[in-house]
Amino acid sequence: MQLKKDELVILSEGEYSEYQILWTFRVVRSFNTGEVLVHYLKEASCYDSDVFVAWLKQQNYVEEIETREWHVSNYGEIIDEVK
């Protein structure tokens, strides 16, 4: 997948109950996600999400942005909760 400069991206991993949003960022320079992941794995001994995110920032691919979650529904019940 190609990410373009200035896009806002959510990095996530896991499936079903293990699914989690890890990080939100702005793309600093355009890149192909597959090529960058292969490059990272050549340098790293294994995949670690915290190390990967730090590496992306160090390589000047991304910059962190602060976000908040606005949760509006829980099992059909309307709620108004900002986290």
N, C-alpha and C positions, 0 to 999 in steps of 0.2 A: 504494500500500500504506500502511496506517495503522500507525505505530509507537506503542506505548503507553508511558507513563511507567514507568520501572524495567525495561523489557525490556533484555535483553542482545542485542547485534546484532553480526554480523561483516560488515564492508564488504569486498566483493571486486570484482574486475574481470577481464576477459580471458576467453579461451576456450581449451580444450585445453591445450597446453603453455604458453600465455601466461597461463593462469589464475593468480591470486595473491590471497591474503588481504592486504588493505591495513592493516586496523585493526579493533580490537574496542572496543566502547563500550557504555555504559549510557545509555538515553534519559532525559534530564532532564525534558523536557516532551513530551507527545504531539504528533505531527505527521504529516501526509500526505507521503510521500516525493516524490510527483510535484509537488505544490505547492511544496515546499521547493526541489527541484531547479530548477524554472522560475524561482523567485525568485533563486536563486544565479546562474543563467545570465544573468539580466537585469543583474546587477551586474558579472559577470565578463566579460572579453573572450572567454574560451574555457574549456573544462573542463580542470582540472588537479587530480588527486586530492589532492595535498598541500595546495593552496590551498583546495580544497573542504572537506577535513577541518578545517583551521584555521578556516574560515568557520563550519562547523557548531558548533564549540566556542565561537567568539566570539558567535554568536547564541544561545548557551545552549540548544541543542537536545540536545547530547550531552556526556558526559564520558568521557575515556579510562579504560580499565581495563587492568591488566596481566594478561597471560595467558601460559601456557606450552604448548608442544606436546608431547604424548606420542605418539610414533611407535611403533606396535607391529608393523608388517608391511611387508616390502619384497619385492615380486614373490613372494609366498607364503611367504617365510621369516619366521618369528617373531623379532622383535628387541625390545629394551627400551631405547629411547633417548628421553631427555627433552632438549628443545632450549630 
